[in-house]
Amino acid sequence: MADIVITAASVVAPQDVGRFRFGIRFGRLDPFCQLGLVAVEALGIDFSTQPRSEVAICVATNAGSLSTDVQYWQSRNEPGGVSPTLFVYTLPSTVIGEIAIRHGLTGPDLCLIGGSAELLDEAADLLRRNEAAVCLAVYCDVVSSSAAETIRLRAEARACAAYLQRGGSGGYTLTKNDRDMISLCARLCSLREKDHHHGRVGCRA
């Protein structure tokens, strides 16, 4: 059976949002969807080289849409009531739809709640079962200060992404011990920066 290889990885924070050009619609998205889209954009993948129906999307999140949920609830007594456009983002899986819309992807998708421990395993399984040729694995968490007070979590905003495929030359071969998506993406990005410094491109161990 072919190895599962990560050929691109990214780690982004809110300050990275302005580095990329998106359409007008991007400004209407909630911060959770914005950061998830930026993590995918930072991979630098040309999706035109792959049939869009063969690209899977797997997203994992701990806080999910809770920040938007809290904002929605707190705005219920405002004049005119809550915004119907805000309601759309009270589902944690909405980020999958936004990624799919931006890149025209129609492959299988999966949203996991509760951290990133199972994300790489699930993404790799999609490829091993031939349900997709490649997979976008995205971990994203946004906890606003308002949500942090309500749900007693630490305020934070971070995201990372990895592009997985079966076999191929170059890249990082996934192992059974690779369960911490955040640490792995940070390590691969660090390696990539060193490769760029030496005139090479790609995430290589």
C-alpha positions in Angstrom: 0.0 0.0 0.0 1.4 3.4 -0.9 2.6 5.7 1.8 0.6 8.8 2.7 2.7 11.9 2.1 2.3 15.5 3.2 3.5 17.7 0.4 2.5 21.1 1.8 1.8 22.5 5.3 0.9 25.8 6.8 0.4 27.5 10.2 -1.4 30.8 10.4 -2.7 33.3 12.9 -5.1 36.3 12.6 -2.4 38.6 11.5 -1.8 36.5 8.4 -5.4 37.2 7.1 -4.3 40.4 5.3 -1.5 38.6 3.4 -3.9 37.0 0.9 -6.4 38.5 -1.6 -9.9 37.3 -1.4 -13.2 38.5 -2.9 -15.7 40.9 -1.2 -17.6 37.9 0.2 -14.6 37.1 2.4 -15.3 40.1 4.7 -18.7 38.7 5.5 -17.4 35.4 6.9 -16.9 34.9 10.6 -13.3 34.7 11.9 -13.4 30.9 12.2 -14.1 30.5 8.4 -11.7 33.3 7.5 -8.8 31.7 9.4 -9.6 28.2 7.9 -9.6 29.7 4.4 -6.3 31.5 5.0 -4.7 28.2 6.3 -5.6 26.5 3.0 -4.5 29.5 0.9 -1.1 29.5 2.6 -0.5 26.0 1.3 0.0 27.5 -2.2 -1.8 24.5 -3.9 -2.8 24.8 -7.5 -6.1 22.9 -7.5 -6.4 23.0 -11.3 -3.9 20.1 -11.5 -6.3 17.7 -9.7 -9.9 16.8 -10.5 -11.9 18.7 -8.0 -14.1 15.7 -7.2 -11.0 13.8 -6.0 -10.0 16.4 -3.4 -11.4 15.6 0.1 -11.6 18.1 3.0 -11.2 17.1 6.6 -11.6 19.8 9.3 -11.0 19.4 13.0 -11.8 21.9 15.7 -12.0 22.1 19.5 -14.1 25.2 20.0 -16.0 24.9 16.7 -18.4 27.8 16.0 -18.8 28.7 19.7 -17.5 32.2 19.3 -20.1 32.9 16.6 -22.7 31.1 18.6 -22.0 33.4 21.6 -22.1 36.5 19.3 -25.4 35.3 17.8 -26.9 34.7 21.3 -25.8 38.0 22.7 -27.3 39.9 19.7 -30.7 38.4 20.2 -32.1 41.5 21.9 -30.5 44.1 19.6 -32.8 46.3 17.5 -33.9 44.3 14.5 -32.9 41.0 16.1 -30.0 38.8 15.1 -28.6 38.8 11.6 -29.6 35.9 9.4 -26.2 36.0 7.8 -24.6 35.4 11.2 -26.8 32.4 11.8 -25.2 30.6 8.8 -21.9 30.5 10.7 -23.3 28.8 13.8 -22.3 25.4 12.4 -18.6 24.3 12.7 -18.8 22.5 9.4 -19.5 25.8 7.5 -15.8 26.3 7.0 -15.8 23.2 4.8 -18.4 24.7 2.6 -16.4 27.9 2.3 -13.2 26.1 1.4 -15.1 24.0 -1.2 -16.8 27.1 -2.7 -13.5 29.0 -3.1 -11.7 26.2 -4.8 -14.6 24.4 -6.5 -14.0 21.2 -4.6 -16.6 18.5 -4.7 -14.9 15.5 -3.0 -15.9 13.9 0.3 -15.7 16.0 3.5 -15.6 15.4 7.2 -15.8 17.7 10.3 -14.4 16.5 13.7 -15.1 18.2 17.0 -12.7 17.8 19.9 -9.2 18.6 18.8 -6.8 17.3 16.1 -5.8 13.9 17.5 -7.8 12.0 15.0 -7.6 14.4 12.0 -4.6 13.0 10.2 -5.7 9.4 10.7 -9.2 10.2 9.3 -7.7 12.1 6.3 -5.2 9.3 5.6 -8.0 6.7 5.8 -10.0 8.5 3.1 -7.0 8.1 0.8 -6.3 4.5 1.7 -9.9 3.6 1.0 -9.6 5.4 -2.4 -12.4 7.7 -1.6 -10.2 10.6 -2.7 -6.9 11.1 -4.4 -5.7 13.9 -2.2 -7.0 15.5 1.1 -6.9 18.9 2.7 -6.6 18.4 6.5 -7.4 21.6 8.4 -7.3 22.3 12.1 -8.8 25.6 13.2 -9.8 27.1 16.5 -11.1 30.6 17.2 -12.2 31.6 20.7 -13.1 35.3 21.0 -12.7 37.2 24.3 -16.4 37.3 24.7 -16.7 33.5 24.1 -13.8 32.9 26.5 -15.7 34.7 29.3 -18.8 32.7 28.6 -17.4 29.2 28.2 -14.2 29.6 30.4 -11.7 28.8 27.7 -8.6 30.7 26.8 -9.0 33.3 24.1 -7.1 32.2 21.0 -7.1 32.0 17.2 -4.9 29.6 15.3 -5.1 27.3 12.3 -2.9 24.9 10.4 -3.4 22.9 7.2 -1.7 20.0 5.4 -2.1 18.6 1.9 -2.0 14.8 1.9 -1.7 12.4 -1.1 -0.9 8.8 -1.7 2.8 8.3 -2.5 4.6 10.6 -4.8 8.1 12.0 -4.7 9.3 14.4 -2.0 7.3 15.5 1.0 7.0 14.1 4.4 5.8 10.5 4.9 3.1 10.2 7.6 3.8 7.7 10.4 1.5 6.2 12.9 3.0 8.4 15.6 2.0 11.6 13.8 -1.2 12.6 15.7 -0.4 16.1 16.8 -1.4 18.1 13.7 -0.4 21.5 15.1 3.1 20.4 16.1 3.7 18.5 12.9 2.7 21.4 10.7 4.9 23.8 12.7 7.8 21.4 12.3 7.2 21.0 8.5 6.9 24.8 8.1 10.2 25.3 10.0 11.9 22.8 7.7 10.4 24.5 4.6 11.8 27.8 5.8 15.3 26.3 6.0 14.8 24.8 2.5 13.8 28.1 1.1 16.9 29.6 2.7 19.0 27.1 0.7 17.0 27.6 -2.5 14.8 24.6 -2.2 11.0 24.4 -2.1 8.8 21.9 -0.2 8.1 20.4 3.2 10.9 17.8 3.6 12.0 16.0 6.7 
